[in-house]
């Protein structure tokens, strides 16, 4: 057995640790490498097996410390620190401190339990640990030091995550020294009481409470903040340092996020991230709509490593990439990534027929021809592979421009909306299966008739891995041309040999006040939960509808804390995440911003049986202006629109953005339980349509979901 001596330094600001005990766990198999061992002073050594690369977690239980030159003994309140490290990568020392504890608990949350005595037990796969460790390193380095990405743009004070990280460190400090609170409880006991815990099962120590907070980070969020509000900042740049009004310093949840907005090339800035999948190396492939700073179709898609840094070959280009929309899918081997091309802006940036571009995961090189695969396609939106390797695609067909394109019609002939399947992922003619005839309703009270129409606007298709697939349709309302009206719908289809058969259907009954009609719900993503129920989200209705597997019954709605959702994702524990696009209402004030004031974020529903318990996961500003990866302001040089003498004009005041999380279209979950959210459009309606539509990258919530 080969061993390596590793030094561990225990460091808490304004405190000198004088004695404690440590335990080291080999994280992948949960084996205890070093049993609980006492030490004196603030450092210790351990010889650790390095015969193969491995991830480890070290827990330090504090027994005594010196504060303000007074010696203290920790009694009746287990309080411990945590650090995670990778051998043999560690040079010689590991820092164990509040920063390492906060970063490790959040990043490794889904593989971690904390015993009542404060000892951390960690167990997961090599893949779990690789991703979690990568994310942890983006907050705090193993050898010490805050990571650059969390301290600076697009994080820093552009979001409240870095300040929240420091506030959590302050929370540990005050739990350690344990002063009395205004409620006559000790600081330590008050925090353990406030942090979420199962009914009838109290928190027993700091790390346990911290881990539990990720179940419901909104529980007593404001009360926890107020515990720190009048305290000295031991760890600087905390929530109370944010340059926002005092009321906006108060968080409504204790989540940590990491924002990524670089493609790896300064001249190809992400704009309009729509969907994400993860390859065999856990790289994140992002469907990217636009060229930043314009309404033109993008010809590039960013690829992020598992730690949210750009892959060496990012952004990918070629293979027919042009105006990717909601469509990106990965084959069952997780080696080939297909993007669906839809097209935005003027006709030269519309791929007319629509196409699919395909790339190899190892090097990002296209394997599709220069114009992509086009057989059977007409503007592609959602897509997915089934377990047999068949690629299912939503072919919209309609050539009417989608925002932010200007009004009018492309000079291309619309095709019937269709579901297209490439058998075994093969785009050759013999393997292309198409269904373009569906039962359609033009009025709510009419009977459905099998019809070919481009106005069904099929948006998403999700195989259930049993030979079926569920299809969601936006539908279309046209007050001037009733024949072009098509109700929003969901279809269940089956692949029978080389034929697609429509088995069941459901039509929306949503009453739309904007047009005074029923059935026009503007449906988006559709998915299937663990019980076989079908969930589809509606933009116009601001709800998710739960349907029986045969689409015969509405089983319920998720409509609490929802704001025009586009995306729906359900994790392995049944938690529902809805990606909210937000409403199209602006509220321009005198704060030199065009930001819409409505809420942006992800609706999280831990208990689908109680939709009213849904929480909105948000990311508030820390006070700094949101900037692009090249340092330019998000809104460019736009000026404020005003009315002077009843005429629209602009004043020469550059508009600023303070909305770090924007209109979301989807979320997905990586192998460590981090929720990747697609920042698709900027929050200003004026900027979106007129000049500069795309949002600026992805927002990642650490440890909030069950790993995929």
Buried (B, 14 or more C-beta within 10 A) or exposed (E): EEEEEBEBBBBBEEBBBBBBBBBBBBBBEBEEBBEEEEBEEBBBEBEBBBEEEBBBBBBBBBBBBEBEEEEBEBEEBBBBBBBBBBBBEBEEBBBBBBBBBBBBBBBBBBBBEBBEEBBBBBBBBBBBBBBBBBBBBBBBBBEBEBBEBBBEBBBBBBBBBBBBBBBBBBBBBBBBBBEEBEEEEBBBBBBBBBBBBEEEEEBBBBBBBBBBBBBBBBBBBEBBBBBBEEBEBBBEBBBBBBEBEEEBBBBBBBBBBBBBBBBBBEEBBBBBBBBBBBBEBBBBBBBBBBBBBBBBBBBBBBBBBBBBBBBEBBBBBBBBBBBBBBBBBBBBEBBBBBBBBBBBBBBEBBBBBBBBBBBBBEEBEBEBBEBBBBBBBBBBBBBBBBEEBBBBBBBBBBBBBBBBBEEEEBEBEBBBBBBBBBBEBBBEEEBBBBBBBBBBBBEBEEEBEEBBBBBBBBBBBBBBBEBBBBBBBBBBBBEEEEEBBBBBBBBBBBBEEEEBEBEBBBBBBBBBEEBEBBBBBBBBBBBBBEEEBBBBBBBBBBBBBBBBBEBEEEEBBBBBBBBBBBBBBBBEEBBBBBBBBBBBEBEBEEEEBBBBEBBBBBBBBBEBEEBEBBBBBBBBBBBBBBBBBEEEBBBBEBBBBEEEEEEEEEEEEEBBBBBBBBBBBBBBBBBBBBBBBBBBBBBBBBBBBBBBBBBBBBBBBBBBBEBB
